[in-house]
C-alpha cells in the first residue's frame, strides 16, 4: 500500500489517555502488560491493561513522550472510563491522568515502526509503510483509502476491540503475545499470574483468526458454526470481493469449517495466535 493511497484517509475517532508526572513511567509500567522501562522516548509499544482474571480491559498503543509523560492510543473503549478505573491505583503516586476523548484518526505517510511524534495535541504513531495520526481536528473522509488502511491492520493481525470484546479475552486470545505486548520478565502487574500460567502450562481455548467473506462483516458481530455460537468479529475491512476481519474463535473448528457472520458465510483464512 503506497503512501499516496493512505495519506488522505479519515479513519473515524478513537480515545487517548495522557499520563503525566514524575511517577508517570513507573505507574504505567506497574499497571500495563508491556515493559515501559525498556521503551525510549519518542517510541511506542503494544500494551494492555488487564483485570485480575487476566482479561483485557484496554488494548493500546502506548508511547513514551519523555521522562514524565506517556500517551496511550486506545484501540477500543473510552478514555474517561479507563481514567476512572486507573485512579483507584494512583494512591500517593505523582501522576495526572487526562482523557483525550473523541480524537480524529487519519492515515499518514511512512514513518519508522514504533516511532512516536508529538506536536502539541497532535500524535503520530509510526507503522512502517504508513502512520496513524490522532488530532483534535477532523480529516477529509475517503472510504476507499480508509478501507485500505483498515485492511492492512486486519492482515497484520492488529486488533481493534468493539465493546463486546472488552473485559472478555486474555491477551493470548487476541494475539498480543505475538505483538510483544506482554513482558514476561517484568514484575507483577494486574492479571500477570493468569497470563503467565497460560504461557507455561497451556490451556488456551480461544484463538485469533483472520476470516474472509463475500459480504460485509460488522465489527462486534457474533459468529456461529452449525448454528452454535463460536466467536466474535473484531475489526473488519471491505475488499474488492467482500470483506476480511479479525475474529476470536471460542473453540477448535475442523479445517474448512464455514462460519456465519450476520447471515453471511465466512471462511477461515489464517490463525494469528502465537
Secondary structure as GFF3:
##gff-version 3
##sequence-region A 1 274
A	DSSP	alpha_helix	3	6	.	.	.	ID=ss1
A	DSSP	beta_strand	10	20	.	.	.	ID=ss2
A	DSSP	alpha_helix	24	31	.	.	.	ID=ss3
A	DSSP	three_ten_helix	36	38	.	.	.	ID=ss4
A	DSSP	beta_strand	43	50	.	.	.	ID=ss5
A	DSSP	beta_strand	56	66	.	.	.	ID=ss6
A	DSSP	beta_strand	69	74	.	.	.	ID=ss7
A	DSSP	alpha_helix	79	86	.	.	.	ID=ss8
A	DSSP	three_ten_helix	87	89	.	.	.	ID=ss9
A	DSSP	beta_strand	96	108	.	.	.	ID=ss10
A	DSSP	beta_strand	116	119	.	.	.	ID=ss11
A	DSSP	beta_strand	122	126	.	.	.	ID=ss12
A	DSSP	beta_strand	131	135	.	.	.	ID=ss13
A	DSSP	alpha_helix	143	156	.	.	.	ID=ss14
A	DSSP	three_ten_helix	163	165	.	.	.	ID=ss15
A	DSSP	three_ten_helix	171	174	.	.	.	ID=ss16
A	DSSP	alpha_helix	192	201	.	.	.	ID=ss17
A	DSSP	beta_strand	207	213	.	.	.	ID=ss18
A	DSSP	beta_strand	222	225	.	.	.	ID=ss19
A	DSSP	beta_strand	228	239	.	.	.	ID=ss20
A	DSSP	beta_strand	242	249	.	.	.	ID=ss21
A	DSSP	beta_strand	258	261	.	.	.	ID=ss22
A	DSSP	beta_strand	264	271	.	.	.	ID=ss23
###
